[in-house]
Amino acid sequence: MSFTEATNTHLLRQLPMPLPTIMLCGLIDINLLSMASMDFKTLSDIVSVIANSLTIATGSIALWIFFRKGKEISTAVKLLLNWSFQTTLNDLRGKLDRLNEYNANESSDLPEIRNILQELAGQIRGNKRLKNAAPDLAPRLEAFAVKSRLTEPSKRSMVAEVREILRNIQVNSMEHNVSVEHE
């Protein structure tokens, strides 16, 4: 008997109550006292077999669910993507609200107005779906931001136009989602 086996056996014998047998998934019956005499490699192999068996079982269940409930999973993913898009639209609306708080006729507000216009352009340019829906909007916002003379009426006109474009994009997105769900 090796030193490790002797130490493990000695430690197990000092426990106040007898060790029960472990039942794993009703398939494997391992007595803890007999495990004390096993070397690490054998124990590692047993744990690996159990882990691999459970991995195969959970993978099989996942595949079965995917093939059985594929349409529902696809719908859930589409809803999640649509939620993300709606969040982006709400963020853009929030920036438009911030833009309305500043007055283009006040020279102290002009840098912030230009920054918000550039933020809007960058966010639209960075979102493929928005860029495809309104391809000329980002360049127009950037051109408006660098315009030498911004006026409050022109700023309000641009804000109203962007709001309407976003509203149309949102309506088209909802129409598309409804038509996809009915197919």
MODELLER restraints for C-alpha pairs under 7 A, 6 or more apart:
rsr = mdl.restraints
at = mdl.atoms
rsr.add(forms.Gaussian(group=physical.xy_distance, feature=features.Distance(at['CA:5:A'], at['CA:36:A']), mean=6.18, stdev=0.5))
rsr.add(forms.Gaussian(group=physical.xy_distance, feature=features.Distance(at['CA:5:A'], at['CA:37:A']), mean=5.27, stdev=0.5))
rsr.add(forms.Gaussian(group=physical.xy_distance, feature=features.Distance(at['CA:8:A'], at['CA:36:A']), mean=5.50, stdev=0.5))
rsr.add(forms.Gaussian(group=physical.xy_distance, feature=features.Distance(at['CA:9:A'], at['CA:36:A']), mean=5.82, stdev=0.5))
rsr.add(forms.Gaussian(group=physical.xy_distance, feature=features.Distance(at['CA:19:A'], at['CA:32:A']), mean=6.42, stdev=0.5))
rsr.add(forms.Gaussian(group=physical.xy_distance, feature=features.Distance(at['CA:20:A'], at['CA:31:A']), mean=7.00, stdev=0.5))
rsr.add(forms.Gaussian(group=physical.xy_distance, feature=features.Distance(at['CA:21:A'], at['CA:29:A']), mean=6.71, stdev=0.5))
rsr.add(forms.Gaussian(group=physical.xy_distance, feature=features.Distance(at['CA:21:A'], at['CA:30:A']), mean=5.91, stdev=0.5))
rsr.add(forms.Gaussian(group=physical.xy_distance, feature=features.Distance(at['CA:21:A'], at['CA:31:A']), mean=4.61, stdev=0.5))
rsr.add(forms.Gaussian(group=physical.xy_distance, feature=features.Distance(at['CA:21:A'], at['CA:32:A']), mean=6.35, stdev=0.5))
rsr.add(forms.Gaussian(group=physical.xy_distance, feature=features.Distance(at['CA:22:A'], at['CA:29:A']), mean=6.00, stdev=0.5))
rsr.add(forms.Gaussian(group=physical.xy_distance, feature=features.Distance(at['CA:22:A'], at['CA:30:A']), mean=5.47, stdev=0.5))
rsr.add(forms.Gaussian(group=physical.xy_distance, feature=features.Distance(at['CA:22:A'], at['CA:31:A']), mean=6.36, stdev=0.5))
rsr.add(forms.Gaussian(group=physical.xy_distance, feature=features.Distance(at['CA:23:A'], at['CA:29:A']), mean=5.08, stdev=0.5))
rsr.add(forms.Gaussian(group=physical.xy_distance, feature=features.Distance(at['CA:23:A'], at['CA:30:A']), mean=6.82, stdev=0.5))
rsr.add(forms.Gaussian(group=physical.xy_distance, feature=features.Distance(at['CA:89:A'], at['CA:166:A']), mean=6.84, stdev=0.5))
rsr.add(forms.Gaussian(group=physical.xy_distance, feature=features.Distance(at['CA:92:A'], at['CA:120:A']), mean=6.67, stdev=0.5))
rsr.add(forms.Gaussian(group=physical.xy_distance, feature=features.Distance(at['CA:95:A'], at['CA:116:A']), mean=6.79, stdev=0.5))
rsr.add(forms.Gaussian(group=physical.xy_distance, feature=features.Distance(at['CA:96:A'], at['CA:159:A']), mean=6.37, stdev=0.5))
rsr.add(forms.Gaussian(group=physical.xy_distance, feature=features.Distance(at['CA:99:A'], at['CA:113:A']), mean=6.08, stdev=0.5))
rsr.add(forms.Gaussian(group=physical.xy_distance, feature=features.Distance(at['CA:99:A'], at['CA:116:A']), mean=6.53, stdev=0.5))
rsr.add(forms.Gaussian(group=physical.xy_distance, feature=features.Distance(at['CA:102:A'], at['CA:109:A']), mean=5.81, stdev=0.5))
rsr.add(forms.Gaussian(group=physical.xy_distance, feature=features.Distance(at['CA:102:A'], at['CA:113:A']), mean=6.72, stdev=0.5))
rsr.add(forms.Gaussian(group=physical.xy_distance, feature=features.Distance(at['CA:103:A'], at['CA:109:A']), mean=6.17, stdev=0.5))
rsr.add(forms.Gaussian(group=physical.xy_distance, feature=features.Distance(at['CA:103:A'], at['CA:152:A']), mean=6.11, stdev=0.5))
rsr.add(forms.Gaussian(group=physical.xy_distance, feature=features.Distance(at['CA:104:A'], at['CA:110:A']), mean=5.82, stdev=0.5))
rsr.add(forms.Gaussian(group=physical.xy_distance, feature=features.Distance(at['CA:104:A'], at['CA:150:A']), mean=5.99, stdev=0.5))
rsr.add(forms.Gaussian(group=physical.xy_distance, feature=features.Distance(at['CA:104:A'], at['CA:151:A']), mean=5.23, stdev=0.5))
rsr.add(forms.Gaussian(group=physical.xy_distance, feature=features.Distance(at['CA:104:A'], at['CA:152:A']), mean=4.68, stdev=0.5))
rsr.add(forms.Gaussian(group=physical.xy_distance, feature=features.Distance(at['CA:104:A'], at['CA:155:A']), mean=6.99, stdev=0.5))
rsr.add(forms.Gaussian(group=physical.xy_distance, feature=features.Distance(at['CA:105:A'], at['CA:151:A']), mean=5.87, stdev=0.5))
rsr.add(forms.Gaussian(group=physical.xy_distance, feature=features.Distance(at['CA:105:A'], at['CA:152:A']), mean=5.88, stdev=0.5))
rsr.add(forms.Gaussian(group=physical.xy_distance, feature=features.Distance(at['CA:114:A'], at['CA:145:A']), mean=4.84, stdev=0.5))
rsr.add(forms.Gaussian(group=physical.xy_distance, feature=features.Distance(at['CA:117:A'], at['CA:141:A']), mean=6.00, stdev=0.5))
rsr.add(forms.Gaussian(group=physical.xy_distance, feature=features.Distance(at['CA:117:A'], at['CA:142:A']), mean=6.75, stdev=0.5))
rsr.add(forms.Gaussian(group=physical.xy_distance, feature=features.Distance(at['CA:117:A'], at['CA:145:A']), mean=5.81, stdev=0.5))
rsr.add(forms.Gaussian(group=physical.xy_distance, feature=features.Distance(at['CA:118:A'], at['CA:142:A']), mean=5.91, stdev=0.5))
rsr.add(forms.Gaussian(group=physical.xy_distance, feature=features.Distance(at['CA:118:A'], at['CA:145:A']), mean=6.68, stdev=0.5))
rsr.add(forms.Gaussian(group=physical.xy_distance, feature=features.Distance(at['CA:121:A'], at['CA:138:A']), mean=4.31, stdev=0.5))
rsr.add(forms.Gaussian(group=physical.xy_distance, feature=features.Distance(at['CA:121:A'], at['CA:141:A']), mean=5.78, stdev=0.5))
rsr.add(forms.Gaussian(group=physical.xy_distance, feature=features.Distance(at['CA:121:A'], at['CA:142:A']), mean=6.20, stdev=0.5))
rsr.add(forms.Gaussian(group=physical.xy_distance, feature=features.Distance(at['CA:124:A'], at['CA:130:A']), mean=5.64, stdev=0.5))
rsr.add(forms.Gaussian(group=physical.xy_distance, feature=features.Distance(at['CA:124:A'], at['CA:131:A']), mean=5.83, stdev=0.5))
rsr.add(forms.Gaussian(group=physical.xy_distance, feature=features.Distance(at['CA:124:A'], at['CA:138:A']), mean=6.07, stdev=0.5))
rsr.add(forms.Gaussian(group=physical.xy_distance, feature=features.Distance(at['CA:125:A'], at['CA:131:A']), mean=5.61, stdev=0.5))
rsr.add(forms.Gaussian(group=physical.xy_distance, feature=features.Distance(at['CA:125:A'], at['CA:138:A']), mean=6.05, stdev=0.5))
rsr.add(forms.Gaussian(group=physical.xy_distance, feature=features.Distance(at['CA:133:A'], at['CA:169:A']), mean=6.79, stdev=0.5))
